[in-house]
Amino acid sequence: MTSTFPSTRYRGSKVKLVDWLWDCLKTFGCESALDAFGGTGSVSYRFKQEGLKVTYNDLLPFNYQFGLAFVENDSIRLDEAVLSKLLEPRVDRVYPSWIQDTFSDIYYTEEENKWLDQTVTHLHEIDGQYTKALAFFALAQACLMKRPFNLFHRKNLYLRLRDVERSFGNKVSWDRPFPVCVRGFAKEANGAVFEGRQSCSATMLDASQVPGTFDLVYIDPPYMNATGSSTDYADLYHFLSGLLEYQSWSDRVDFRSKHRRMLRHKTAWTDKNQIHKAFDELFAAYPHSILAVSYRSDGIPSSEEMKDLLLRHRSKVTIHSYGQYTYALSTNQRSEELLFVAEP
Ligand SMILES: C[S@@+](CC[C@H](N)C(=O)[O-])C[C@H]1O[C@@H](n2cnc3c(N)ncnc32)[C@H](O)[C@@H]1O
């Protein structure tokens, strides 16, 4: 059976661009690669399919689970015993009510919140890091699928429940029962697991801190638009971080926010005054590698600045264009998708 990367809902995912990316990079004959801002893992997975020794990295713990499940993991799958233990309530058991108490009327219905408290309790009792990572993937995708815009940026359960004609979204998916969604994603997750030609690994570090040497470093940082506003992944997906770190979730919630986001931490990648320095330090951190930077033509730094930044660290820069590309749910239809490839 051929393995297929599972469907995901994640802002800025490169899942539809991976074949083009590989076409731009395959001539270098690289044996090892670091995917420094791994996200869903779609690019790492494509490199793994090509037999590279891949290191997936992402700073966010919930993304790291995807790297464990599909890049590092070569053989473990979810079986029916694990799935039914995850999904079915135990009559003799008292479950916590943190999600019910904290997120009432925000993202999911009362019944769904209760199911989430129960299921996340079961999730954290799963033995084996790859089994748990696969189960977390299935649960996280189900959570995203049932959200308008697939995000946790607003208190907008009402969009789902309102009895009106809709020009967007998918009411059928929003209302599909959680256990049905999780089973569907578990099947996709199982279909994605395969053994790489070389051993691959996943890390959860700042992009410039990953130990090792890599023939290729692929760089796909959060996109910052021309006005300096950028995608704060920790913020958009805080609920998934909470599910993964259920025990400490309450310490991290910003109770002043209507949608109970987590307390925010500034990073250089979301600050227009620091982003050039962040790129500069990242490029310096892997002095011997080919650098491949995914970039949208209307962002910060500008494309001229990006080329100059790369030329401070490498002798040759080639720019590949995919042409105009619109990401799912994006309203930006003018920007061009570019790949900067810099050689030592
Ligand atoms: C544009 S997304 C990557 C998408 C990915 N290529 C894919 O196909 O799914 C950027 C990712 O960078 C991660 N990130 C943000 N700051 C980071 C940092 N300092 N180090 C490592 N990862 C970081 C975010 O969590 C997010 O998943």
The ligand as a Gaussian input file, in Angstrom:
#p B3LYP/6-31G(d) Opt

LIG

0 1
 C        4.204000      28.601000       7.789000
 S        4.120000      27.458000       9.121000
 C        4.944000      26.052000       8.462000
 C        4.064000      25.241000       7.574000
 C        4.674000      23.928000       7.158000
 N        5.727000      24.076000       6.167000
 C        3.597000      23.002000       6.628000
 O        3.641000      22.610000       5.444000
 O        2.686000      22.673000       7.378000
 C        5.270000      28.092000      10.269000
 C        5.531000      27.224000      11.489000
 O        6.617000      27.799000      12.234000
 C        6.445000      27.463000      13.600000
 N        7.320000      28.373000      14.371000
 C        7.101000      29.668000      14.703000
 N        8.180000      30.185000      15.320000
 C        9.113000      29.203000      15.367000
 C       10.459000      29.136000      15.847000
 N       11.069000      30.192000      16.402000
 N       11.129000      27.979000      15.698000
 C       10.535000      26.886000      15.142000
 N        9.265000      26.897000      14.667000
 C        8.565000      28.037000      14.780000
 C        4.948000      27.603000      13.825000
 O        4.531000      26.845000      14.933000
 C        4.373000      27.104000      12.479000
 O        3.991000      25.758000      12.584000

